[in-house]
Amino acid sequence: MSEKKNIAATRCLFEEVFSGGDLDALDSLIANNIKLHDPSAKNFKGGIEAFRDREEMYTHAFPNKTLTIDEIYGSSDTVTVRWTAKGTHDRDLPGVPSTGKKFTVTGTSLFKYKNGKIIEIWQNWDEFGLLNQLGALSAKSYAAQR
């Protein structure tokens, strides 16, 4: 698949899935054996169903969330995105009851493509910033958990 097609597919992932909540679109974008490398997903077991469950969890907790692509770069089989997520915590997130608070966090993701689908994702995002904005975690309690 060409660099332009991979960039277009990544934009589709952000617009239709992450911002639009269309989890059915994952089938055409993500490989069945997707791997996710993300410090916030230590227990991710791999596979499209685990990825769908993870995204469903965030879509449930933040039904109005949007992920905006701030920068996007592509080369042959890899697309890198710097992004910003915004939304409101309208429903429970596991371990964090709904707060009604708004949030803004940033992150960077690298998507590896094979045969037109994403097979692996490496990402880092401001999980502490999200939990802090929701009032679910202070710097002191975060440090105590480490």
TIVO-2410 file (N, C-alpha, C; in nm, 3 decimals):
# residues 146
REC num residu      c1      c2      c3 atome chaine
REC   1      M   0.086  -0.118   0.000     N      A
REC   1      M   0.000   0.000   0.000    CA      A
REC   1      M   0.089   0.123   0.000     C      A
REC   2      S   0.048   0.224  -0.067     N      A
REC   2      S   0.130   0.343  -0.078    CA      A
REC   2      S   0.124   0.428   0.049     C      A
REC   3      E   0.223   0.512   0.059     N      A
REC   3      E   0.231   0.606   0.171    CA      A
REC   3      E   0.103   0.691   0.181     C      A
REC   4      K   0.054   0.740   0.066     N      A
REC   4      K  -0.067   0.824   0.066    CA      A
REC   4      K  -0.189   0.746   0.115     C      A
REC   5      K  -0.200   0.619   0.074     N      A
REC   5      K  -0.314   0.538   0.119    CA      A
REC   5      K  -0.306   0.510   0.269     C      A
REC   6      N  -0.186   0.487   0.320     N      A
REC   6      N  -0.170   0.463   0.464    CA      A
REC   6      N  -0.207   0.588   0.543     C      A
REC   7      I  -0.166   0.704   0.495     N      A
REC   7      I  -0.202   0.830   0.562    CA      A
REC   7      I  -0.353   0.849   0.559     C      A
REC   8      A  -0.415   0.822   0.444     N      A
REC   8      A  -0.561   0.834   0.433    CA      A
REC   8      A  -0.632   0.738   0.529     C      A
REC   9      A  -0.581   0.615   0.540     N      A
REC   9      A  -0.641   0.517   0.632    CA      A
REC   9      A  -0.625   0.562   0.777     C      A
REC  10      T  -0.512   0.621   0.810     N      A
REC  10      T  -0.489   0.670   0.946    CA      A
REC  10      T  -0.584   0.786   0.976     C      A
REC  11      R  -0.601   0.876   0.881     N      A
REC  11      R  -0.699   0.985   0.899    CA      A
REC  11      R  -0.839   0.928   0.922     C      A
REC  12      C  -0.874   0.825   0.848     N      A
REC  12      C  -1.003   0.759   0.863    CA      A
REC  12      C  -1.018   0.702   1.005     C      A
REC  13      L  -0.913   0.640   1.056     N      A
REC  13      L  -0.914   0.586   1.192    CA      A
REC  13      L  -0.945   0.696   1.293     C      A
REC  14      F  -0.879   0.811   1.279     N      A
REC  14      F  -0.900   0.922   1.372    CA      A
REC  14      F  -1.040   0.982   1.357     C      A
REC  15      E  -1.084   1.001   1.233     N      A
REC  15      E  -1.213   1.067   1.211    CA      A
REC  15      E  -1.332   0.976   1.239     C      A
REC  16      E  -1.328   0.854   1.186     N      A
REC  16      E  -1.444   0.766   1.197    CA      A
REC  16      E  -1.449   0.688   1.328     C      A
REC  17      V  -1.334   0.640   1.374     N      A
REC  17      V  -1.333   0.555   1.494    CA      A
REC  17      V  -1.310   0.638   1.620     C      A
REC  18      F  -1.193   0.700   1.631     N      A
REC  18      F  -1.159   0.770   1.754    CA      A
REC  18      F  -1.250   0.889   1.781     C      A
REC  19      S  -1.285   0.967   1.679     N      A
REC  19      S  -1.371   1.084   1.699    CA      A
REC  19      S  -1.518   1.053   1.672     C      A
REC  20      G  -1.545   0.965   1.576     N      A
REC  20      G  -1.683   0.937   1.537    CA      A
REC  20      G  -1.748   0.821   1.608     C      A
REC  21      G  -1.669   0.738   1.676     N      A
REC  21      G  -1.725   0.627   1.751    CA      A
REC  21      G  -1.771   0.509   1.666     C      A
REC  22      D  -1.734   0.505   1.537     N      A
REC  22      D  -1.775   0.397   1.448    CA      A
REC  22      D  -1.680   0.279   1.463     C      A
REC  23      L  -1.709   0.192   1.559     N      A
REC  23      L  -1.621   0.079   1.587    CA      A
REC  23      L  -1.624  -0.026   1.476     C      A
REC  24      D  -1.730  -0.028   1.394     N      A
REC  24      D  -1.736  -0.121   1.281    CA      A
REC  24      D  -1.629  -0.087   1.177     C      A
REC  25      A  -1.587   0.038   1.170     N      A
REC  25      A  -1.483   0.078   1.074    CA      A
REC  25      A  -1.348   0.013   1.105     C      A
REC  26      L  -1.331  -0.035   1.228     N      A
REC  26      L  -1.206  -0.101   1.266    CA      A
REC  26      L  -1.176  -0.221   1.176     C      A
REC  27      D  -1.280  -0.292   1.133     N      A
REC  27      D  -1.260  -0.413   1.054    CA      A
REC  27      D  -1.183  -0.388   0.925     C      A
REC  28      S  -1.200  -0.272   0.864     N      A
REC  28      S  -1.131  -0.241   0.739    CA      A
REC  28      S  -0.997  -0.173   0.762     C      A
REC  29      L  -0.966  -0.136   0.886     N      A
REC  29      L  -0.845  -0.059   0.914    CA      A
REC  29      L  -0.740  -0.134   0.996     C      A
REC  30      I  -0.785  -0.225   1.082     N      A
REC  30      I  -0.697  -0.291   1.179    CA      A
REC  30      I  -0.687  -0.440   1.148     C      A
REC  31      A  -0.566  -0.493   1.152     N      A
REC  31      A  -0.546  -0.637   1.133    CA      A
REC  31      A  -0.602  -0.715   1.252     C      A
REC  32      N  -0.645  -0.837   1.226     N      A
REC  32      N  -0.703  -0.921   1.332    CA      A
REC  32      N  -0.606  -0.946   1.447     C      A
REC  33      N  -0.476  -0.947   1.417     N      A
REC  33      N  -0.376  -0.976   1.519    CA      A
REC  33      N  -0.299  -0.850   1.563     C      A
REC  34      I  -0.367  -0.737   1.565     N      A
REC  34      I  -0.306  -0.608   1.602    CA      A
REC  34      I  -0.231  -0.617   1.735     C      A
REC  35      K  -0.115  -0.553   1.738     N      A
REC  35      K  -0.038  -0.541   1.862    CA      A
REC  35      K  -0.037  -0.394   1.901     C      A
REC  36      L  -0.050  -0.367   2.030     N      A
REC  36      L  -0.050  -0.230   2.082    CA      A
REC  36      L   0.058  -0.218   2.189     C      A
REC  37      H   0.149  -0.124   2.168     N      A
REC  37      H   0.254  -0.094   2.266    CA      A
REC  37      H   0.221   0.043   2.324     C      A
REC  38      D   0.169   0.046   2.445     N      A
REC  38      D   0.121   0.169   2.507    CA      A
REC  38      D   0.135   0.152   2.658     C      A
REC  39      P   0.210   0.239   2.725     N      A
REC  39      P   0.225   0.226   2.870    CA      A
REC  39      P   0.092   0.222   2.946     C      A
REC  40      S  -0.014   0.281   2.889     N      A
REC  40      S  -0.143   0.280   2.956    CA      A
REC  40      S  -0.220   0.150   2.931     C      A
REC  41      A  -0.165   0.062   2.848     N      A
REC  41      A  -0.233  -0.063   2.813    CA      A
REC  41      A  -0.145  -0.183   2.846     C      A
REC  42      K  -0.097  -0.186   2.968     N      A
REC  42      K  -0.004  -0.291   3.010    CA      A
REC  42      K  -0.061  -0.431   2.993     C      A
REC  43      N  -0.191  -0.447   3.005     N      A
REC  43      N  -0.254  -0.579   2.998    CA      A
REC  43      N  -0.317  -0.609   2.863     C      A
REC  44      F  -0.284  -0.531   2.761     N      A
REC  44      F  -0.341  -0.554   2.627    CA      A
REC  44      F  -0.292  -0.688   2.575     C      A
REC  45      K  -0.386  -0.776   2.541     N      A
REC  45      K  -0.352  -0.912   2.501    CA      A
REC  45      K  -0.334  -0.926   2.351     C      A
REC  46      G  -0.367  -0.823   2.275     N      A
REC  46      G  -0.354  -0.828   2.130    CA      A
REC  46      G  -0.483  -0.870   2.063     C      A
REC  47      G  -0.493  -0.838   1.936     N      A
REC  47      G  -0.609  -0.876   1.857    CA      A
REC  47      G  -0.711  -0.765   1.843     C      A
REC  48      I  -0.787  -0.774   1.736     N      A
REC  48      I  -0.883  -0.668   1.704    CA      A
REC  48      I  -0.994  -0.657   1.808     C      A
REC  49      E  -1.038  -0.768   1.867     N      A
REC  49      E  -1.145  -0.760   1.968    CA      A
REC  49      E  -1.097  -0.687   2.093     C      A
REC  50      A  -0.975  -0.712   2.136     N      A
REC  50      A  -0.920  -0.639   2.251    CA      A
REC  50      A  -0.906  -0.491   2.219     C      A
REC  51      F  -0.867  -0.459   2.095     N      A
REC  51      F  -0.855  -0.320   2.054    CA      A
REC  51      F  -0.994  -0.254   2.052     C      A
REC  52      R  -1.092  -0.326   1.999     N      A
REC  52      R  -1.230  -0.275   1.994    CA      A
REC  52      R  -1.282  -0.250   2.136     C      A
REC  53      D  -1.257  -0.344   2.228     N      A
REC  53      D  -1.301  -0.329   2.367    CA      A
REC  53      D  -1.238  -0.206   2.431     C      A
REC  54      R  -1.111  -0.184   2.406     N      A
REC  54      R  -1.040  -0.069   2.462    CA      A
REC  54      R  -1.100   0.062   2.409     C      A
REC  55      E  -1.123   0.067   2.280     N      A
REC  55      E  -1.179   0.188   2.221    CA      A
REC  55      E  -1.323   0.209   2.268     C      A
REC  56      E  -1.398   0.102   2.282     N      A
REC  56      E  -1.535   0.111   2.331    CA      A
REC  56      E  -1.539   0.168   2.473     C      A
REC  57      M  -1.441   0.129   2.555     N      A
REC  57      M  -1.432   0.179   2.692    CA      A
REC  57      M  -1.416   0.333   2.691     C      A
REC  58      Y  -1.326   0.383   2.607     N      A
REC  58      Y  -1.305   0.528   2.600    CA      A
REC  58      Y  -1.423   0.600   2.536     C      A
REC  59      T  -1.483   0.540   2.435     N      A
REC  59      T  -1.600   0.601   2.370    CA      A
REC  59      T  -1.717   0.608   2.468     C      A
REC  60      H  -1.732   0.506   2.551     N      A
REC  60      H  -1.839   0.506   2.651    CA      A
REC  60      H  -1.816   0.618   2.754     C      A
REC  61      A  -1.695   0.627   2.808     N      A
REC  61      A  -1.666   0.724   2.913    CA      A
REC  61      A  -1.665   0.868   2.861     C      A
REC  62      F  -1.624   0.885   2.735     N      A
REC  62      F  -1.610   1.019   2.676    CA      A
REC  62      F  -1.686   1.023   2.543     C      A
REC  63      P  -1.820   1.021   2.546     N      A
REC  63      P  -1.897   1.008   2.423    CA      A
REC  63      P  -1.879   1.123   2.323     C      A
REC  64      N  -1.834   1.238   2.369     N      A
REC  64      N  -1.813   1.350   2.277    CA      A
REC  64      N  -1.666   1.371   2.243     C      A
REC  65      K  -1.582   1.273   2.270     N      A
REC  65      K  -1.437   1.291   2.248    CA      A
REC  65      K  -1.405   1.311   2.101     C      A
REC  66      T  -1.303   1.392   2.080     N      A
REC  66      T  -1.249   1.410   1.946    CA      A
REC  66      T  -1.097   1.398   1.955     C      A
REC  67      L  -1.040   1.335   1.857     N      A
REC  67      L  -0.895   1.328   1.844    CA      A
REC  67      L  -0.859   1.400   1.715     C      A
REC  68      T  -0.783   1.506   1.729     N      A
REC  68      T  -0.744   1.588   1.616    CA      A
REC  68      T  -0.600   1.558   1.580     C      A
REC  69      I  -0.574   1.540   1.452     N      A
REC  69      I  -0.438   1.519   1.404    CA      A
REC  69      I  -0.370   1.655   1.396     C      A
REC  70      D  -0.264   1.672   1.474     N      A
REC  70      D  -0.187   1.796   1.472    CA      A
REC  70      D  -0.078   1.792   1.365     C      A
REC  71      E  -0.015   1.675   1.351     N      A
REC  71      E   0.085   1.653   1.247    CA      A
REC  71      E   0.077   1.507   1.206     C      A
REC  72      I   0.103   1.480   1.079     N      A
REC  72      I   0.102   1.343   1.030    CA      A
REC  72      I   0.213   1.327   0.927     C      A
REC  73      Y   0.286   1.218   0.939     N      A
REC  73      Y   0.397   1.187   0.849    CA      A
REC  73      Y   0.387   1.041   0.809     C      A
REC  74      G   0.421   1.012   0.683     N      A
REC  74      G   0.418   0.874   0.638    CA      A
REC  74      G   0.541   0.837   0.558     C      A
REC  75      S   0.579   0.711   0.567     N      A
REC  75      S   0.685   0.655   0.484    CA      A
REC  75      S   0.652   0.509   0.460     C      A
REC  76      S   0.658   0.465   0.342     N      A
REC  76      S   0.626   0.329   0.296    CA      A
REC  76      S   0.521   0.259   0.383     C      A
REC  77      D   0.560   0.194   0.493     N      A
REC  77      D   0.466   0.115   0.572    CA      A
REC  77      D   0.440   0.171   0.712     C      A
REC  78      T   0.478   0.296   0.737     N      A
REC  78      T   0.466   0.354   0.870    CA      A
REC  78      T   0.404   0.494   0.862     C      A
REC  79      V   0.312   0.524   0.955     N      A
REC  79      V   0.253   0.658   0.967    CA      A
REC  79      V   0.269   0.701   1.112     C      A
REC  80      T   0.317   0.823   1.131     N      A
REC  80      T   0.335   0.879   1.265    CA      A
REC  80      T   0.243   1.000   1.279     C      A
REC  81      V   0.175   1.007   1.394     N      A
REC  81      V   0.078   1.114   1.419    CA      A
REC  81      V   0.105   1.176   1.556     C      A
REC  82      R   0.107   1.309   1.559     N      A
REC  82      R   0.102   1.385   1.685    CA      A
REC  82      R  -0.041   1.434   1.694     C      A
REC  83      W  -0.109   1.406   1.806     N      A
REC  83      W  -0.251   1.433   1.814    CA      A
REC  83      W  -0.292   1.499   1.946     C      A
REC  84      T  -0.413   1.555   1.945     N      A
REC  84      T  -0.474   1.613   2.064    CA      A
REC  84      T  -0.613   1.553   2.082     C      A
REC  85      A  -0.643   1.509   2.203     N      A
REC  85      A  -0.776   1.455   2.235    CA      A
REC  85      A  -0.845   1.552   2.330     C      A
REC  86      K  -0.975   1.574   2.306     N      A
REC  86      K  -1.058   1.659   2.392    CA      A
REC  86      K  -1.191   1.590   2.412     C      A
REC  87      G  -1.254   1.620   2.524     N      A
REC  87      G  -1.385   1.565   2.549    CA      A
REC  87      G  -1.433   1.595   2.689     C      A
REC  88      T  -1.542   1.531   2.726     N      A
REC  88      T  -1.602   1.546   2.859    CA      A
REC  88      T  -1.623   1.408   2.919     C      A
REC  89      H  -1.591   1.394   3.046     N      A
REC  89      H  -1.604   1.267   3.117    CA      A
REC  89      H  -1.749   1.252   3.162     C      A
REC  90      D  -1.837   1.207   3.071     N      A
REC  90      D  -1.980   1.200   3.097    CA      A
REC  90      D  -2.027   1.068   3.158     C      A
REC  91      R  -1.944   0.963   3.144     N      A
REC  91      R  -1.981   0.832   3.198    CA      A
REC  91      R  -1.860   0.771   3.266     C      A
REC  92      D  -1.885   0.667   3.344     N      A
REC  92      D  -1.777   0.603   3.419    CA      A
REC  92      D  -1.669   0.546   3.328     C      A
REC  93      L  -1.545   0.565   3.371     N      A
REC  93      L  -1.428   0.499   3.315    CA      A
REC  93      L  -1.390   0.397   3.422     C      A
REC  94      P  -1.349   0.276   3.388     N      A
REC  94      P  -1.318   0.180   3.495    CA      A
REC  94      P  -1.230   0.240   3.605     C      A
REC  95      G  -1.282   0.238   3.726     N      A
REC  95      G  -1.210   0.292   3.840    CA      A
REC  95      G  -1.226   0.442   3.861     C      A
REC  96      V  -1.294   0.510   3.767     N      A
REC  96      V  -1.312   0.655   3.778    CA      A
REC  96      V  -1.458   0.688   3.748     C      A
REC  97      P  -1.538   0.714   3.851     N      A
REC  97      P  -1.677   0.752   3.828    CA      A
REC  97      P  -1.687   0.881   3.747     C      A
REC  98      S  -1.793   0.894   3.671     N      A
REC  98      S  -1.816   1.012   3.588    CA      A
REC  98      S  -1.801   1.141   3.668     C      A
REC  99      T  -1.729   1.237   3.610     N      A
REC  99      T  -1.705   1.365   3.678    CA      A
REC  99      T  -1.770   1.482   3.608     C      A
REC 100      G  -1.804   1.467   3.481     N      A
REC 100      G  -1.857   1.577   3.403    CA      A
REC 100      G  -1.751   1.679   3.364     C      A
REC 101      K  -1.625   1.650   3.394     N      A
REC 101      K  -1.516   1.745   3.365    CA      A
REC 101      K  -1.465   1.730   3.222     C      A
REC 102      K  -1.424   1.844   3.168     N      A
REC 102      K  -1.363   1.846   3.034    CA      A
REC 102      K  -1.215   1.817   3.046     C      A
REC 103      F  -1.156   1.763   2.939     N      A
REC 103      F  -1.014   1.733   2.937    CA      A
REC 103      F  -0.955   1.764   2.801     C      A
REC 104      T  -0.825   1.785   2.801     N      A
REC 104      T  -0.744   1.797   2.680    CA      A
REC 104      T  -0.612   1.727   2.707     C      A
REC 105      V  -0.575   1.630   2.623     N      A
REC 105      V  -0.448   1.561   2.636    CA      A
REC 105      V  -0.385   1.547   2.498     C      A
REC 106      T  -0.254   1.525   2.498     N      A
REC 106      T  -0.183   1.508   2.372    CA      A
REC 106      T  -0.113   1.373   2.371     C      A
REC 107      G  -0.078   1.329   2.252     N      A
REC 107      G  -0.007   1.203   2.238    CA      A
REC 107      G   0.059   1.191   2.102     C      A
REC 108      T   0.137   1.086   2.089     N      A
REC 108      T   0.204   1.053   1.964    CA      A
REC 108      T   0.186   0.905   1.939     C      A
REC 109      S   0.149   0.871   1.815     N      A
REC 109      S   0.128   0.731   1.779    CA      A
REC 109      S   0.201   0.700   1.649     C      A
REC 110      L   0.257   0.580   1.643     N      A
REC 110      L   0.322   0.531   1.522    CA      A
REC 110      L   0.247   0.405   1.479     C      A
REC 111      F   0.197   0.406   1.356     N      A
REC 111      F   0.117   0.296   1.302    CA      A
REC 111      F   0.198   0.222   1.196     C      A
REC 112      K   0.210   0.091   1.212     N      A
REC 112      K   0.282   0.006   1.117    CA      A
REC 112      K   0.178  -0.068   1.032     C      A
REC 113      Y   0.190  -0.057   0.900     N      A
REC 113      Y   0.095  -0.117   0.807    CA      A
REC 113      Y   0.154  -0.239   0.736     C      A
REC 114      K   0.065  -0.335   0.708     N      A
REC 114      K   0.100  -0.449   0.625    CA      A
REC 114      K  -0.027  -0.490   0.550     C      A
REC 115      N  -0.017  -0.506   0.421     N      A
REC 115      N  -0.131  -0.544   0.337    CA      A
REC 115      N  -0.252  -0.453   0.359     C      A
REC 116      G  -0.226  -0.324   0.376     N      A
REC 116      G  -0.334  -0.226   0.386    CA      A
REC 116      G  -0.400  -0.212   0.521     C      A
REC 117      K  -0.351  -0.284   0.623     N      A
REC 117      K  -0.411  -0.273   0.756    CA      A
REC 117      K  -0.303  -0.247   0.860     C      A
REC 118      I  -0.345  -0.185   0.970     N      A
REC 118      I  -0.253  -0.157   1.080    CA      A
REC 118      I  -0.228  -0.287   1.155     C      A
REC 119      I  -0.100  -0.323   1.166     N      A
REC 119      I  -0.064  -0.447   1.235    CA      A
REC 119      I  -0.002  -0.423   1.372     C      A
REC 120      E   0.047  -0.298   1.392     N      A
REC 120      E   0.114  -0.267   1.519    CA      A
REC 120      E   0.107  -0.117   1.543     C      A
REC 121      I   0.088  -0.082   1.671     N      A
REC 121      I   0.083   0.059   1.711    CA      A
REC 121      I   0.175   0.078   1.831     C      A
REC 122      W   0.259   0.181   1.824     N      A
REC 122      W   0.339   0.226   1.938    CA      A
REC 122      W   0.287   0.364   1.972     C      A
REC 123      Q   0.251   0.386   2.098     N      A
REC 123      Q   0.203   0.520   2.133    CA      A
REC 123      Q   0.233   0.556   2.278     C      A
REC 124      N   0.243   0.686   2.296     N      A
REC 124      N   0.257   0.745   2.429    CA      A
REC 124      N   0.164   0.865   2.433     C      A
REC 125      W   0.091   0.875   2.541     N      A
REC 125      W   0.002   0.990   2.559    CA      A
REC 125      W  -0.003   1.025   2.707     C      A
REC 126      D  -0.059   1.141   2.736     N      A
REC 126      D  -0.057   1.196   2.871    CA      A
REC 126      D  -0.168   1.138   2.959     C      A
REC 127      E  -0.153   1.012   2.996     N      A
REC 127      E  -0.251   0.946   3.082    CA      A
REC 127      E  -0.260   1.016   3.218     C      A
REC 128      F  -0.145   1.053   3.275     N      A
REC 128      F  -0.147   1.124   3.403    CA      A
REC 128      F  -0.224   1.255   3.390     C      A
REC 129      G  -0.201   1.329   3.281     N      A
REC 129      G  -0.273   1.454   3.259    CA      A
REC 129      G  -0.423   1.435   3.254     C      A
REC 130      L  -0.467   1.327   3.188     N      A
REC 130      L  -0.611   1.298   3.181    CA      A
REC 130      L  -0.666   1.272   3.321     C      A
REC 131      L  -0.603   1.181   3.394     N      A
REC 131      L  -0.653   1.148   3.528    CA      A
REC 131      L  -0.648   1.267   3.622     C      A
REC 132      N  -0.546   1.350   3.609     N      A
REC 132      N  -0.534   1.469   3.692    CA      A
REC 132      N  -0.646   1.569   3.660     C      A
REC 133      Q  -0.674   1.590   3.531     N      A
REC 133      Q  -0.781   1.683   3.491    CA      A
REC 133      Q  -0.918   1.635   3.538     C      A
REC 134      L  -0.934   1.503   3.548     N      A
REC 134      L  -1.061   1.448   3.595    CA      A
REC 134      L  -1.071   1.449   3.747     C      A
REC 135      G  -0.960   1.486   3.814     N      A
REC 135      G  -0.958   1.487   3.959    CA      A
REC 135      G  -0.945   1.347   4.017     C      A
REC 136      A  -0.903   1.252   3.933     N      A
REC 136      A  -0.894   1.113   3.976    CA      A
REC 136      A  -0.758   1.076   4.031     C      A
REC 137      L  -0.659   1.164   4.013     N      A
REC 137      L  -0.525   1.129   4.054    CA      A
REC 137      L  -0.444   1.256   4.072     C      A
REC 138      S  -0.381   1.267   4.186     N      A
REC 138      S  -0.292   1.380   4.210    CA      A
REC 138      S  -0.149   1.336   4.185     C      A
REC 139      A  -0.059   1.429   4.171     N      A
REC 139      A   0.083   1.397   4.150    CA      A
REC 139      A   0.134   1.314   4.267     C      A
REC 140      K   0.090   1.347   4.388     N      A
REC 140      K   0.137   1.274   4.506    CA      A
REC 140      K   0.090   1.129   4.504     C      A
REC 141      S  -0.037   1.106   4.473     N      A
REC 141      S  -0.088   0.969   4.471    CA      A
REC 141      S  -0.031   0.890   4.353     C      A
REC 142      Y  -0.006   0.957   4.242     N      A
REC 142      Y   0.055   0.893   4.125    CA      A
REC 142      Y   0.196   0.847   4.160     C      A
REC 143      A   0.272   0.933   4.224     N      A
REC 143      A   0.410   0.899   4.263    CA      A
REC 143      A   0.410   0.782   4.361     C      A
REC 144      A   0.311   0.777   4.449     N      A
REC 144      A   0.306   0.670   4.548    CA      A
REC 144      A   0.277   0.535   4.484     C      A
REC 145      Q   0.213   0.534   4.368     N      A
REC 145      Q   0.182   0.410   4.299    CA      A
REC 145      Q   0.302   0.354   4.225     C      A
REC 146      R   0.401   0.433   4.202     N      A
REC 146      R   0.517   0.390   4.121    CA      A
REC 146      R   0.619   0.320   4.201     C      A
***
